[in-house]
Amino acid sequence: MLKRVFMAPDPGRARLRFAARAVLGIGLAVVVCGLAGHSLVGAVTGGLAALLALFTVTDSTVRGQAVTTALLPLVGLPVLAAAAELHDQPLARDLTFLAVVGAGVYARRWGPRGHSLGVFAFMTYFVAQFLQATPRHLPELYAAVLLSLLVAAAVRFGLWCYERRLPPAAVPAAPGGSGLARVTTRQAVQATVGAGFALVVGQLVSGERWYWAVGATWWVFVNTTSRGETLVRGFRRVLGTVIGIGLGLAIAVPVAGAPVPTAFILAVCVFGIFYTAAVSYTWMMLCVTLLAELLYGLLGVLDPALLALRLAETGVGALGAVLAVLFVLPVTTHAITDAWIQRALRCVHAATAEAAARLAGSTTADPAPRVAELEQLLGRVRLSVAPLVHPFNPMLGRKRRARRVLALLDDCAREIRGLVAVAADPVASHDARLAAACWRVEAAVEALTGGTDISTAPAEQPSAADPALTHLHGLERALADLATPLRTASGSPLVGA
């Protein structure tokens, strides 16, 4: 797990810059809130608002990110008002919370912006429970949220907008259908049912910290699509929480809210949340858990019993998510894996065609965006296949096949990157054999996604003087080899059978 986080590729140091900017933006937001005269509660609210603005807004363009950031208070402030006004009305408060959960998940059908606004709405309601907000707190909390969002936006879009120098990020939409067949609709129902279970049982465990259970259910559903993904994420959330509580006993409890060491460790936690989010949910949850413990230390309520209660509530929330995905409109791992693999294969073909056109002399062909899209799609494939390759998966045959598919898709991506690098060379020449190889790649992709027979790659090997052909032939071999693991009859197939 350590190797996965600290040895994972970080092209262009994107994760490092993402995390460093978060520390800067959130730190400045908290400082500005303090200078504006806000209390500790206001500063905490502002810091969390800045964290959410920097973490959840993932539109593909800088302009889109700015628009989504501007929309956050339009969603968050009314939700904050509702949470505060209903503080002393438990039934109305709970029903409203469940409505926010369902609406927040359903909003994902509108892409990254809907996802960001849904997460912000949920977390605003959650933070109101965390801080026990009442109507008298609203003016200060409103001011803290607005001020912190302005500071976070100034850092993200002014002081350190490294995205302006990058091509627009590819954000593939989740596979869908119509009606209840749509994944977002199913998940909205699942999340609401799971959160309802967590809310009821969580209140039986603790009438004061019950919202932890609802939060655990919510975050298990974030960025998951299938039943298997959600189960794996629930396991990783509990594991990260357990490790984080252990660290809390060793770090947060002894620090006991002392301002200077707490501020330093909070900065480390923020960096860890942003740096590890893309590669390890367990590590991210470890950092989130330690951050929450440090905040409770600042508020003067942290003790070992509270940490044990957090673990119990997290378990309740994870159980609620598991029961919901197993019994309420389940979305199978196979159905989602099939869709993502087919989209990745078609992206392989599209990238190959763009690169071939560039080699043929086209001035408009640009394979770089296709490569970025392929990386995003392969990330979704890995997430979808994670339940199949998990160490606890007892189906060894499917585990081996899934690992083989991932390895061969990685081979495809490597050959595509090499081909695009060659195509970017202005002196690269076009060879008639390139067109033939590209046609064979197209035929292989069509065969894999259509269920027809795939021909093997040609035996002729290009020389080292033909790097483009070398990459194309490597791509052909990988596609031909994919036919075996994708079509082996074993329980439910991975794709195309």
N, C-alpha and C positions, 0 to 999 in steps of 0.2 A: 504493500500500500504506500509506503514511503517512496519507493522507486517510481510508482505511477504518478505521484504528485510532482516530485522534484526532478525527475528525469524525463517527464513528458515533453514532447516537442512544443516549442513556443515560437512559431514563425513570426518574424518581425517583432519579437518581444511584446506581442499584443496583450497577453495575460498580465505581464509585468507592468505595462503602462496602465492597463485597466485598473489594477489593484493600487498602484501608486497614486493615480489620479483620485481614486475613491478616498484614500486616506487624506489627501489634500482637501478635497471638496467637503467631506464630512467634518474634518477638523476645523476648517474655516467657518462652516455653518454653525458649529457649536460655539466657537469663539465669538462670532458676530451676535449670536443670541445672548451670550453672556454680556457683551458690551452694550446690548440694547436693554439690559436690565431684567431679562427673563429669569425666572426661578429655575431650580434644578429640573423640575418637571417640564418646564418649557424648553430648556436646553436639550433634554433627552428626546422630547417630541420632535424638535427641529432636527436633531442628528439622525433620528430614524427616518424622517421624511427625506432628508438628503440622501441617505443610504438607499432608500427605495427608488428615488429618482435616478440615481447613478447606476443602480443594479438592474432594474426591471425594464428600462426603456431600451428596446433593441431594434428599432426600425432600421431598414437597410440604408437609409440616407441620413445625412446630418440634418437636412431640413425636416424630414419626417420625425427624427428624434426631438427636434426643437418643438414641433407642433404637439407631439405627445406629452412632452414635459409641461407645456403650457396648459394642457387639458387636465393635468393631475389634480390641481386644486378644485376644479369644477366637479370632480367626482369625490375627492377626499373630504372636502369641507362639509358638504351636506351629510355624508355618512358619519363624520365626527360629531356633528350636531345631533343626529339621531341617536347615536350611542350615548351621548351625554344626557340628552333629554329623557331617555328611557332607563337611565341608571337605576332608578328606584322602582321600576316596573318589570320584574323578572320575566313574566310571560311574554310581554310585548318585546322586551329586549332580546330574548332568545329567538323568537320567531323572526325578528328582523335580521338577526345574525345569520340564521339559516337562509333567509332570502338573499342576503349579500353573498353568501357562499355560492348558492346556485347561480346567481346572476354573474358573479365573477368568473366562474368556470365557463358558463355559456358564452361569455363575451369573447372567448378565444376564437370563435368562428370568424371574427373580424380581423384575424391576423395578429401580428406583434403589438399593434396599438391596443386592440381589445384585450389582449393578455396583460399588457402593462397596466391599463386602467382597472382591470379586474383585480389584479394583485394589490394595487394601491388602495382600492376601496376596501378589500378585506383587511389589509394590514392597518388601515386607519381605524376600523372598528375594533380590531384586536388591540391596538395600542391604547385605545380609550379604556378597554377593560384592564389592561396592564397597569395603567396609571390611575384607575378608579376615577375617571373624569366625570365631572358634574357640570351643569350649565354655568356655574360661576367661573369655571376654568376656561370656558370657550374663547373669550376675547384673547387671552394670552396664548392659547393653543393655536388659534387662527393666525395670530401674528407670527408665532414661531414657525409654523408650517410654511407660510408665504415667504418669510424672510429666508428660511433655509433653502426653499426651492429656487429662489432668486440667486442665492450664493452658489448652489450646486450648478445651476444653469450657466452662471458666469464662468465657473471653472471649466465646465464641460464644453461650452460653445465659444468661449473667448480665450481664457488663459491657456488651456491645454486641449485643443481640439485636434488631436492627431488623426482622427478619421478623415479630415478634409484632404489629406494626402494619399488616402487609400481609395481603391475602387469600391463602389457600393457593395455591401455585404449581401450575399445570397441568403435569403431566409425562406427555405422551402415550407410551403403550407402543408398541414397534416392531411393525409388522405381522408376523404369524406364520402358522403352519399346523399341521401335525402331523408327527411323526417327523422324518426328515432334511429335510423341507420347511421346518421351522422355521429361521428365520434364525440364531438363537443356536446351534443345533446345528451348522449348516453352518460358522458362524464359529469355533466351538470346534475343529472338525476342521482348518479352514484355519489358524488361529493356531498350533495344535500342529505341523502340518507345516511351516509357515513358520519357526517358532521352531527346529524341529529342523535345518532347512537353515542357519539363521543360526548356531546353536550349533556345528555341525560346521565350517562355513567360517570362522566367527569364530575358532575355536581354531586353525585353520591360519594365520590372519593374526596372531593373538597368543594365546599360551597363558595370558597374565595378564589381558588386558582383553576377553576374548571375550564377556563378559556384555553389553557395550555393543550388540553385534549383536542379541542376544535382546531387549534392551530396546527397540531401534529397531523390531523386528518387532511387539512387543506394542503400543507406543503408536500405530503405524500403524493397528491394528485398533480402538483405543478410539474409541467414538462414531461408527463407520462401520457401514454396513449392506450396501451393494452393492459390486460389483466396481469400478465407476467411482469411488465415494467413496474406496475404499481406495487406488486408484492415485493419485488427486489428493492424498490425504493423505500418501502416501509421497513424492511430489514435493516437497510443502511442507515435510515434515520434513527432507529433505536440504537444501533451500534455506535453511531456518532455521538448520540446523547449520553450513552453509558461512559464512553471515553471522556467526553467533555465534563461530565459530573466528577469523574475521577480527577481530572485536572483542576476542576473547581475546588475540590477539597484540598488540593495541594497548593493552589495559587490564590483563588478568589477569596476563600474563607480567611486565610492568614492576612491577606492585604486589607480586608475589612473596610473597604471604601476609602482608603487613604488616597487623596486626590492625585498626587504625582505618579505613583506606581500604577494606579488604576487607569489614568489617562494613557500611559505608555502601553499597557497591556491591551487596552481597548483598541489602540491604533494597530497593534499587531493582529488582533482578532479581525478587524475590518480588512486589513490587507489579506489575511488568510481566507476570509469569506470570498473575496473577489478573485484571488489568485487560484484557488482550488475548485471553484464552482464548476468549471468546464471539464474537470478531469476526475473529481472524486466527491460524490455527494456525502460520503462518510466524513471526510475531512471538513467539508463545508459545515456540516451539522456540528462537528466538534467545536469549530470556531464560533458558530452561532450560540451554542450552549454556554460556552465560556463567556461570551459577550453578555448574554442575559444575566449570568451570575454576577458579573462585575457591576452591571447596572443595579441589580438588587442590593449589592454591597454599597453602592453610592446612596441608595434610598434607605439604607440602614435596616434591611429586613432579611439579610442573607444568613442562613445557618444550615447545618447538615440536614436537618429535618426538611427544609424547603427543597434541598436538592433531591432527596428521596421522593418527595411529592412530585417534583418535575418528572422524574423517571417514570413514576406510576401513571401520571397523566399522559406522557408520551406513549406509553404502552397502550393505554386506552384508545388514544387517537389512531395509532397505527392499526390496532385491531378493528376499529370502525371502518378504516379504509379497506382493509383486507376483506371483511365481510361484505362490504358494498360491492367491490369489484368481482367477488366470487358469485354473488347471488342476485345482483341487480343489473340487468341488461349488460352482461359481460361482453367485453370486446376481446376476442382471442388474440394471443400472441402471434399465431400463424397469420391471421388476416392482416395485421399491421406490418409484420415482417415482410410478407409477400409484397405489399404495396411499396414499401421503402426500397427493397432490393430492385424491383422493376424500375422504379424511378432512377435509382443510381445507375443501372445498366443503360437506360436511355440517355442519361447525362453523359456516360462514357462515349456513346456514339456521337452525341452532339458536339462534345469537345474534340473528338477525332476529326469530324467533318470541318469544324472551324479551323483546326490546325492545318489540315490538308489544304483548305482554301488559301490560308496564309502562305503556305509553301508554294502554291500554284501562282502566287503573285497578287492575290487580292489585297487591296488596301483597306477594305472595310471589315474583313474577317478578324475577329478578336476572340481567341479561345480562353483568355484569362478569366473572364467572368464565369465561364463554364467550369473551369478548374475550381474556382472558389465555391460554386454551387455543388460540385461533386464532393468537396470536403465536408460541406454542411450535410449533404445527404448521407455520406458514410458515417458521420457522427450520429445521425438518426438511426441508421442501420445498427450500429454498435449498441445504442441504447435499447433498441427493440429486441436485439438478439441477446442482450445481457442475461435474461432469465434462463436461456438455453445453455449458456456457458458458465453459469454460476456454479461455484464449487459444491453447493448443496443439491444441484440438479441430479437426480438418480438415473435419468435416461442417458446413459453413456453414449449410445449410438447417435442420438440427436446432438449431444454436446460435441462429439467429434466432427460431425457434419457442419455444425454451426461455426466451429473454429476454422474449419477448412474454407468455408465460404468467406469468412472475414479475412483470412490470409490472402485468398485469391483476389478479393475486391481491393485489398491494399496493394497487391501487385498491379492491378489495373490502374489504380491511382498513381502509383509510382511511374509506370510507363507513360501515362498521360502527361504527367508533369515534365518528364524528360522530352517527350514529343513537343510540348508547347515551348520548352526552352530552345529546342532546335529551330522551331518555326519563328521564334523571335529574332533569330540571327538574320540580319539583312542580306547576307551573302549566301544563305541556304538556297540550294537550287531544287527545282522540281524534277522529279523522276516519274516516268510513266508507271513504274512499279508502285509508287505511293498511292495512286488512284485505285489500283487493283487491291492493294492491302486494305485501303479504307472501305472498299466495297465488301471485302470479306469480314471486316469488323462489323459493318452494318448488318450483314447477313447473320453473323453470330449472335448479335444482340437480339435481332428479330426472332431467331430460333429459340434463344433462352427465354424470352418473354412470351413467346407464342406457343411453346410446347412442341415444336417440331425438331427434327434431327439436326444436329450441328456438325458441320464438317470439321475435320481436324486441321490444325495449322499446317501450312506447307513445310516440307522438309528442308527446302533451300534456306540457308542461313545467310543473311547479309554480312558484308564485310564491315570492319570497324570504320571504314570511310563513309558508310551510309548510316549515320546515327538515327535519322528519322525512320528508316526502314527497320533498324534494330529495335526501336521502341514499338513500332507497329507490330512486328512479329512477336515481341514479348507480350503485347496486348492480346494478340490472337491466341497465343498459347494459354494465357490466363483465362480467357473467355471459353476456350474449348475445355479446359480442365474444370471450369465451373459446372459443366453439364452434369458431371457425376454426383457431386454432393447436393445439387439442387433437385435432382430427380430421383434419388434413391428413395424407395418406398420404406418409410420408417415412421409409423405413427402418423402425425400430420406433417406434410411436406413443408419445406421452407419456401419454395416458390415454384410456380409454373407447372406443377404436376397435376 
